[in-house]
Amino acid sequence: MILHGFPVKEKIKEVLIERIKKLEKKSFLAIVQVGDRADSNVYVRQKQKFGEEIGVKVLINKFDVDIKEEDLTREIKKLNEDESVNGIIVQLPLPKHIDTEKIINLISIQKDVDGLVSRTTLKLPQSQRVVLDTISATARGVLALLDYYEITVKDKKVAVIGQGILAGKPIALELEKRGAEVFRCDVDTPNISEITKGCDILISAVGKAGLITKEFVNPKQVVIDVGINKITPPNPLLLQEGEQKSKIVGDVNFEEVSPIVSSITPVPGGIGPLTVACLFENLLDLCE
């Protein structure tokens, strides 16, 4: 069974449009982008397009790649103070000369759409603690996909490969909250294929094309591919007519793994569309 993300995205979209109609004022999302990375440009355009479709205003704050950290700090603080802005996203990755964790933690907890601001030292009034439930859009997208296809995780063994702050870590945490036995792995975990092969669900969020092969899976398994990788053929001159010079693939060798497992997400068209939709779910939660 192919677990397509688009029908899930459309269902979320319909609900969001109705929720937006009930708001007293127009929702406003600010995206902070540093530099001109091609992949970041694609992600930003996707967010802007989806916002337009559901009636959310999206403002792109784009800065030169060599912006000083103190100048970026000032811009984040301005957005925090702007009462018209409901949510703030800092498009990652940031340039190496900028302290990513420091910049992320400058975002007001009430405007943290990505759910990345550190919660460890917060002491908020009880009335404001609902915002602490904000989780990364990717993790929320995984949960939405599981719910849509009625895949339960309680008492299931789940392997999560990759422990990044946007995907792997929050996905593992949310699955544990739902009662799953989670095996947190990375590419250097010893005997990783043995661990994953013994699990009911395998989730890969590494960003390494072809990482997951038939040795990692079993016939009853659900495989969720969160990885997004752009690959180029070794010799573009040998391309057949109509073939693209590059393509997007996940972490999973789809052709090898899909005939074996019970269910699998495609890339593109799996978790990707849900990440954007769930980002706006987070925004609406904060607005409400």
C-alpha positions as CSV (number, residue, x, y, z in Angstrom):
1,M,0.0,0.0,0.0
2,I,1.4,3.4,-1.0
3,L,0.7,6.0,1.7
4,H,0.2,9.2,-0.4
5,G,0.3,12.5,1.5
6,F,-1.8,14.6,-0.9
7,P,-5.2,13.3,0.3
8,V,-4.2,13.9,3.9
9,K,-3.0,17.4,3.0
10,E,-6.3,18.2,1.3
11,K,-8.3,17.1,4.3
12,I,-6.1,19.4,6.6
13,K,-6.5,22.2,4.1
14,E,-10.3,22.0,4.2
15,V,-10.3,22.2,8.0
16,L,-7.8,25.1,8.0
17,I,-9.9,27.2,5.7
18,E,-12.9,26.8,8.0
19,R,-10.9,27.6,11.1
20,I,-9.5,30.8,9.4
21,K,-13.0,32.0,8.6
22,K,-13.7,32.0,12.3
23,L,-10.8,34.2,13.3
24,E,-11.4,37.8,14.2
25,K,-8.5,39.1,12.1
26,K,-6.3,37.9,9.2
27,S,-3.5,35.5,10.1
28,F,0.0,36.7,9.4
29,L,3.1,34.4,9.1
30,A,6.6,35.9,8.8
31,I,9.4,33.7,7.3
32,V,13.0,34.8,8.0
33,Q,15.4,33.5,5.3
34,V,19.2,34.2,5.2
35,G,21.0,33.7,1.9
36,D,19.7,32.3,-1.4
37,R,19.9,28.5,-1.2
38,A,18.0,26.8,-3.9
39,D,16.4,24.3,-1.6
40,S,15.4,26.9,0.9
41,N,13.8,29.0,-1.9
42,V,11.7,26.0,-2.9
43,Y,10.5,25.4,0.7
44,V,9.7,29.1,1.2
45,R,7.7,29.3,-2.1
46,Q,5.7,26.2,-1.0
47,K,4.8,27.8,2.3
48,Q,3.9,31.1,0.6
49,K,1.7,29.3,-2.0
50,F,-0.2,27.2,0.6
51,G,-0.7,30.3,2.8
52,E,-2.3,32.1,-0.2
53,E,-4.6,29.1,-0.9
54,I,-6.0,29.1,2.7
55,G,-6.1,32.8,3.3
56,V,-3.0,33.4,5.4
57,K,-0.7,36.3,4.6
58,V,2.9,35.2,4.3
59,L,5.7,37.8,4.5
60,I,9.2,36.8,3.4
61,N,12.0,38.6,5.2
62,K,15.1,37.8,3.1
63,F,18.6,38.8,4.2
64,D,22.0,38.6,2.7
65,V,24.0,35.5,3.5
66,D,26.7,37.6,5.3
67,I,24.3,39.4,7.6
68,K,25.8,39.8,11.1
69,E,24.3,37.9,14.0
70,E,23.4,41.0,15.9
71,D,21.5,42.4,12.9
72,L,19.5,39.2,12.5
73,T,18.8,39.3,16.3
74,R,17.4,42.8,15.9
75,E,15.1,41.7,13.0
76,I,13.8,38.7,15.1
77,K,13.0,41.0,18.0
78,K,11.2,43.4,15.7
79,L,8.9,40.6,14.5
80,N,8.3,39.5,18.1
81,E,7.1,43.0,18.9
82,D,4.9,43.4,15.8
83,E,1.4,42.7,17.0
84,S,0.2,41.9,13.4
85,V,2.5,38.9,13.2
86,N,1.0,35.7,14.5
87,G,3.9,33.3,13.7
88,I,7.6,33.4,12.9
89,I,9.7,30.8,11.1
90,V,13.5,30.9,10.7
91,Q,14.2,29.0,7.5
92,L,17.0,26.5,8.2
93,P,19.9,25.9,7.8
94,L,21.5,29.2,8.7
95,P,25.0,30.2,7.6
96,K,27.8,28.8,9.8
97,H,28.8,32.2,11.3
98,I,25.3,32.4,13.0
99,D,24.5,30.5,16.2
100,T,21.3,28.7,15.1
101,E,20.2,27.7,18.6
102,K,20.6,31.3,19.8
103,I,18.6,32.8,17.0
104,I,15.8,30.2,17.3
105,N,15.4,30.8,21.0
106,L,14.9,34.5,20.4
107,I,11.5,33.8,18.8
108,S,8.6,34.5,21.1
109,I,7.1,31.3,22.5
110,Q,3.7,32.6,21.4
111,K,4.9,32.9,17.8
112,D,7.0,29.7,17.5
113,V,5.4,28.0,14.6
114,D,8.1,25.4,14.2
115,G,8.1,24.3,17.8
116,L,11.8,24.7,18.2
117,V,12.2,27.2,21.0
118,S,13.6,25.6,24.1
119,R,10.9,24.9,26.7
120,T,13.3,23.8,29.5
121,T,13.4,27.1,31.3
122,L,10.0,28.5,30.6
123,K,7.8,29.6,33.5
124,L,4.5,30.6,31.9
125,P,1.1,31.3,33.5
126,Q,-1.2,28.3,33.2
127,S,-3.4,30.2,30.7
128,Q,-0.4,30.3,28.2
129,R,0.9,26.8,28.6
130,V,-1.2,25.5,25.7
131,V,1.5,26.8,23.3
132,L,4.0,24.4,24.8
133,D,2.3,21.6,22.8
134,T,3.6,23.0,19.5
135,I,5.6,20.4,17.8
136,S,7.6,20.4,14.6
137,A,5.5,20.4,11.4
138,T,7.3,17.3,10.1
139,A,6.5,15.3,13.3
140,R,2.9,16.5,13.1
141,G,2.8,15.5,9.5
142,V,3.9,12.0,10.3
143,L,1.2,11.7,13.0
144,A,-1.4,13.0,10.5
145,L,-0.5,10.4,8.0
146,L,-0.6,7.6,10.5
147,D,-4.0,8.7,11.7
148,Y,-5.4,9.1,8.2
149,Y,-4.4,5.6,7.2
150,E,-5.5,4.2,10.7
151,I,-2.0,3.0,11.6
152,T,-1.7,2.6,15.4
153,V,1.6,2.9,17.2
154,K,0.6,2.0,20.7
155,D,2.7,-1.0,21.9
156,K,4.4,-1.1,18.5
157,K,8.2,-1.2,17.9
158,V,9.2,1.9,15.9
159,A,12.7,2.6,14.6
160,V,13.5,6.3,14.0
161,I,16.7,6.9,12.1
162,G,18.1,10.4,12.3
163,Q,18.0,12.7,15.3
164,G,17.7,16.2,13.9
165,I,15.8,18.9,15.7
166,L,13.2,19.4,12.9
167,A,12.3,15.7,12.2
168,G,13.9,12.7,14.0
169,K,13.9,13.9,17.6
170,P,10.4,15.4,17.7
171,I,9.0,12.4,15.7
172,A,10.5,10.0,18.3
173,L,9.2,12.0,21.2
174,E,5.6,12.2,19.8
175,L,5.5,8.4,19.1
176,E,6.7,7.7,22.6
177,K,3.8,9.9,23.9
178,R,1.4,7.6,21.9
179,G,2.8,4.5,23.6
180,A,5.2,3.2,21.0
181,E,8.5,1.6,21.9
182,V,10.9,3.8,20.0
183,F,14.4,2.9,19.0
184,R,16.3,6.1,18.3
185,C,19.0,5.5,15.8
186,D,21.4,7.3,13.5
187,V,23.6,6.2,10.6
188,D,26.4,5.1,13.0
189,T,24.2,3.0,15.3
190,P,25.7,-0.5,15.5
191,N,23.6,-3.3,14.0
192,I,21.2,-0.8,12.7
193,S,19.7,-3.0,10.1
194,E,19.0,-5.7,12.7
195,I,17.2,-3.2,14.9
196,T,15.0,-1.8,12.1
197,K,14.2,-5.2,10.7
198,G,12.7,-6.2,14.0
199,C,10.4,-3.2,14.2
200,D,6.8,-2.8,13.1
201,I,7.4,0.7,11.8
202,L,10.5,2.2,10.3
203,I,10.9,6.0,9.9
204,S,14.0,7.4,8.2
205,A,14.8,11.1,8.5
206,V,18.5,11.3,7.7
207,G,18.8,12.9,4.3
208,K,20.9,10.2,2.7
209,A,19.6,8.8,-0.6
210,G,19.4,5.0,-0.8
211,L,20.2,4.5,2.9
212,I,17.3,2.1,3.5
213,T,17.6,-1.2,1.5
214,K,15.9,-4.6,1.7
215,E,18.2,-5.6,4.6
216,F,16.5,-3.0,6.8
217,V,12.9,-4.1,6.4
218,N,10.4,-7.0,6.9
219,P,7.2,-8.0,5.1
220,K,4.8,-6.7,7.8
221,Q,6.5,-3.3,8.2
222,V,5.2,0.2,7.6
223,V,8.0,2.4,6.1
224,I,7.8,6.2,6.4
225,D,10.4,8.1,4.4
226,V,11.0,11.7,5.7
227,G,14.3,12.2,3.7
228,I,14.5,14.6,0.8
229,N,17.5,14.3,-1.4
230,K,18.3,15.8,-4.8
231,I,20.4,13.4,-6.9
232,T,22.0,13.9,-10.3
233,P,23.0,11.0,-12.7
234,P,26.7,10.4,-12.8
235,N,26.8,11.2,-16.5
236,P,24.1,13.6,-17.7
237,L,25.2,13.1,-21.3
238,L,23.8,9.5,-21.2
239,L,20.3,10.6,-20.3
240,Q,17.5,9.3,-22.4
241,E,15.2,11.7,-24.2
242,G,12.7,13.2,-21.7
243,E,14.7,12.2,-18.6
244,Q,15.4,14.9,-16.0
245,K,18.9,16.0,-15.2
246,S,18.2,15.6,-11.5
247,K,15.4,14.2,-9.3
248,I,14.1,14.2,-5.7
249,V,14.3,10.9,-3.8
250,G,14.0,9.9,-0.2
251,D,16.3,7.9,2.1
252,V,14.6,4.6,1.1
253,N,15.5,2.7,-2.1
254,F,11.8,2.6,-3.1
255,E,12.2,0.2,-6.0
256,E,13.9,-2.4,-3.8
257,V,11.9,-1.9,-0.6
258,S,8.3,-1.3,-1.8
259,P,7.7,-4.9,-3.1
260,I,8.7,-6.3,0.3
261,V,6.9,-4.1,3.0
262,S,3.3,-3.8,3.9
263,S,3.0,0.0,3.4
264,I,5.4,2.8,2.3
265,T,5.4,6.5,1.6
266,P,6.7,7.8,-1.7
267,V,9.1,10.7,-2.2
268,P,8.0,13.1,-3.5
269,G,4.4,13.0,-2.5
270,G,4.5,11.4,1.0
271,I,5.4,13.4,4.1
272,G,6.6,16.5,2.2
273,P,3.1,17.9,1.4
274,L,2.1,17.3,5.0
275,T,5.0,19.3,6.5
276,V,3.7,22.5,4.9
277,A,0.1,21.9,5.8
278,C,0.9,21.1,9.4
279,L,3.1,24.2,9.7
280,F,-0.1,26.2,9.2
281,E,-2.0,24.0,11.7
282,N,0.6,25.1,14.2
283,L,0.0,28.7,13.2
284,L,-3.7,28.4,13.6
285,D,-3.3,26.9,17.0
286,L,-1.3,29.9,18.1
287,C,-3.8,32.3,16.5
288,E,-6.7,30.7,18.3
